[in-house]
Amino acid sequence: MRKIVIFGGTSEGRQLAEELAEKHVAVTVSVATEYGEQLLASSEYLRVHTGRMDEARMKQFLMDEQPELIIDATHPYASVVSQTVKKACQEIGMKVVRLARDAKPREAVIENYEKVHFVGSATQAGQLAETLKGTIFVSTGSKELRALAGEISEKGRLIVRVLPSKESIACCEEAGIGAGQLIGMQGPFSVELNAAMFREKHAKILITKASGAQ
């Protein structure tokens, strides 16, 4: 029986795993959190491995699985995980392919819009937002929220949209974000839904990131 390991984290990674399982290809999907596990329906041909792994644990995991192919379908911003997958596969001589999103250049996404500012980090995004007035809608997730929120003197200005998981909520609490400032939802989000949220929360500033098209 053919066997494939997919390092997930994206909707297209989940879709690929489910399609392979439907074709009776044995698939093991590695996800970081319990929430990621909940998004996948285990079956005779689809198994989910949950938990973050360092390089040593990842190499042992892959040697135990002995897949015919490894697919890196992690999120574009999960660069550390992607590098760990690549290095682990190189060291044990296993084949890995990257299922990558089409990341268009900034200029192809937004042209001639003077209200858009590009920054290099969550910290810089927070520093810039601190100089602007109004409610700040944060849609970049929970991982770097502490760095971003640390630059905002009035935490009450922040409205944060994160995945509805225990881990994400805990990150919000650590960053000083109250329950009334949280929106727990799983994307993707339509233009209409985004606009409705911005209007409902009276947002004047949006902090987002270019995650590519799924």
TISETI-816390 format. One record per residue (C-alpha): residue number from 1; residue in three letters; x, z, y. Coordinates in steps of 0.1 Angstrom, whole numbers, plus 5000, padded with zeros to 4 digits. Last residue first. Layout:
  domi  pamar    px    pz    py
   NUM    ALA     X     Z     Y
...
END
This chain:
  domi  pamar    px    pz    py
   214    GLN  4951  4988  5289
   213    ALA  4960  4977  5324
   212    GLY  4990  4995  5339
   211    SER  4994  5032  5347
   210    ALA  4999  5028  5384
   209    LYS  4996  5064  5397
   208    THR  4970  5083  5417
   207    ILE  4968  5106  5447
   206    LEU  4936  5099  5467
   205    ILE  4931  5113  5502
   204    LYS  4899  5117  5522
   203    ALA  4877  5131  5495
   202    HIS  4842  5142  5504
   201    LYS  4838  5156  5468
   200    GLU  4806  5136  5461
   199    ARG  4819  5105  5479
   198    PHE  4852  5104  5459
   197    MET  4833  5110  5427
   196    ALA  4808  5082  5434
   195    ALA  4837  5058  5442
   194    ASN  4854  5066  5409
   193    LEU  4822  5060  5390
   192    GLU  4816  5027  5407
   191    VAL  4852  5015  5402
   190    SER  4849  5023  5365
   189    PHE  4867  5052  5349
   188    PRO  4888  5050  5317
   187    GLY  4888  5079  5312
   186    GLN  4881  5113  5297
   185    MET  4867  5139  5320
   184    GLY  4873  5175  5332
   183    ILE  4867  5177  5370
   182    LEU  4882  5208  5385
   181    GLN  4881  5223  5419
   180    GLY  4853  5247  5412
   179    ALA  4873  5262  5383
   178    GLY  4902  5271  5407
   177    ILE  4936  5254  5409
   176    GLY  4965  5278  5413
   175    ALA  4990  5255  5395
   174    GLU  4991  5278  5365
   173    GLU  4953  5275  5363
   172    CYS  4955  5238  5364
   171    CYS  4981  5237  5336
   170    ALA  4958  5259  5315
   169    ILE  4929  5235  5321
   168    SER  4951  5206  5309
   167    GLU  4962  5225  5277
   166    LYS  4926  5236  5269
   165    SER  4914  5200  5270
   164    PRO  4889  5182  5292
   163    LEU  4914  5156  5305
   162    VAL  4922  5160  5342
   161    ARG  4905  5153  5376
   160    VAL  4918  5177  5403
   159    ILE  4901  5184  5437
   158    LEU  4927  5199  5460
   157    ARG  4919  5212  5496
   156    GLY  4914  5247  5483
   155    LYS  4952  5249  5475
   154    GLU  4959  5252  5512
   153    SER  4997  5251  5515
   152    ILE  5001  5220  5493
   151    GLU  5037  5214  5482
   150    GLY  5033  5235  5450
   149    ALA  5002  5215  5441
   148    LEU  5024  5185  5433
   147    ALA  5050  5203  5413
   146    ARG  5023  5223  5394
   145    LEU  5003  5191  5388
   144    GLU  5031  5174  5370
   143    LYS  5016  5175  5335
   142    SER  4980  5179  5346
   141    GLY  4967  5144  5353
   140    THR  4974  5119  5381
   139    SER  4939  5118  5394
   138    VAL  4943  5141  5424
   137    PHE  4916  5140  5451
   136    ILE  4928  5156  5483
   135    THR  4903  5169  5508
   134    GLY  4911  5163  5544
   133    LYS  4941  5160  5568
   132    LEU  4975  5145  5561
   131    THR  5009  5161  5563
   130    GLU  5004  5181  5530
   129    ALA  4995  5148  5513
   128    LEU  5031  5135  5520
   127    GLN  5047  5166  5505
   126    GLY  5024  5166  5475
   125    ALA  5032  5129  5467
   124    GLN  5069  5137  5471
   123    THR  5066  5165  5445
   122    ALA  5046  5142  5422
   121    SER  5075  5117  5423
   120    GLY  5087  5084  5437
   119    VAL  5063  5077  5465
   118    PHE  5043  5047  5475
   117    HIS  5019  5049  5505
   116    VAL  4986  5030  5507
   115    LYS  4967  5031  5540
   114    GLU  4983  5000  5554
   113    TYR  4968  4977  5528
   112    ASN  4986  4943  5530
   111    GLU  4986  4936  5492
   110    ILE  4979  4961  5464
   109    VAL  4982  4953  5427
   108    ALA  5006  4923  5428
   107    GLU  5028  4939  5454
   106    ARG  5032  4970  5433
   105    PRO  5046  4949  5404
   104    LYS  5024  4946  5373
   103    ALA  5028  4969  5344
   102    ASP  5013  4950  5314
   101    ARG  5008  4978  5289
   100    ALA  5033  4982  5261
    99    LEU  5029  4983  5223
    98    ARG  5065  4988  5215
    97    VAL  5079  4979  5181
    96    VAL  5099  5001  5158
    95    LYS  5119  4993  5126
    94    MET  5137  5021  5108
    93    GLY  5174  5026  5105
    92    ILE  5175  5064  5105
    91    GLU  5195  5067  5138
    90    GLN  5178  5038  5155
    89    CYS  5143  5051  5147
    88    ALA  5151  5085  5161
    87    LYS  5165  5069  5193
    86    LYS  5135  5047  5199
    85    VAL  5110  5075  5192
    84    THR  5129  5098  5215
    83    GLN  5130  5072  5243
    82    SER  5093  5067  5240
    81    VAL  5087  5104  5242
    80    VAL  5108  5108  5273
    79    SER  5091  5078  5289
    78    ALA  5056  5092  5286
    77    TYR  5046  5075  5319
    76    PRO  5037  5042  5302
    75    HIS  5015  5061  5277
    74    THR  5026  5060  5240
    73    ALA  5019  5031  5217
    72    ASP  5052  5031  5199
    71    ILE  5046  5014  5166
    70    ILE  5066  5022  5135
    69    LEU  5066  4998  5105
    68    GLU  5069  5000  5067
    67    PRO  5065  5037  5069
    66    GLN  5085  5063  5050
    65    GLU  5063  5093  5060
    64    ASP  5088  5120  5051
    63    MET  5116  5101  5067
    62    LEU  5095  5096  5098
    61    PHE  5086  5133  5101
    60    GLN  5123  5143  5095
    59    LYS  5134  5120  5123
    58    MET  5107  5133  5146
    57    ARG  5116  5169  5139
    56    ALA  5152  5162  5149
    55    GLU  5143  5142  5180
    54    ASP  5119  5168  5194
    53    MET  5083  5167  5183
    52    ARG  5050  5175  5200
    51    GLY  5020  5183  5178
    50    THR  4992  5167  5158
    49    HIS  4995  5143  5129
    48    VAL  4964  5122  5123
    47    ARG  4955  5103  5091
    46    LEU  4937  5070  5089
    45    TYR  4932  5051  5056
    44    GLU  4908  5074  5038
    43    SER  4894  5084  5072
    42    SER  4902  5105  5102
    41    ALA  4881  5097  5134
    40    LEU  4904  5098  5164
    39    LEU  4895  5112  5198
    38    GLN  4897  5148  5184
    37    GLU  4933  5144  5176
    36    GLY  4942  5136  5212
    35    TYR  4924  5168  5222
    34    GLU  4944  5187  5196
    33    THR  4976  5176  5215
    32    ALA  5007  5155  5211
    31    VAL  4994  5127  5189
    30    SER  5011  5110  5159
    29    VAL  4989  5085  5142
    28    THR  4994  5079  5104
    27    VAL  4980  5045  5093
    26    ALA  4973  5032  5057
    25    VAL  4962  4996  5060
    24    HIS  4928  4991  5045
    23    LYS  4917  4965  5071
    22    GLU  4894  4991  5087
    21    ALA  4924  5014  5089
    20    LEU  4943  4987  5109
    19    GLU  4914  4984  5133
    18    GLU  4912  5021  5138
    17    ALA  4949  5024  5145
    16    LEU  4949  4995  5170
    15    GLN  4919  5010  5189
    14    ARG  4937  5044  5191
    13    GLY  4969  5027  5204
    12    GLU  4948  5007  5229
    11    SER  4932  5040  5242
    10    THR  4967  5054  5248
     9    GLY  4985  5085  5236
     8    GLY  4996  5073  5202
     7    PHE  5028  5072  5182
     6    ILE  5017  5049  5154
     5    VAL  5031  5051  5118
     4    ILE  5023  5022  5095
     3    LYS  5019  5021  5057
     2    ARG  5013  4991  5035
     1    MET  5000  5000  5000
END
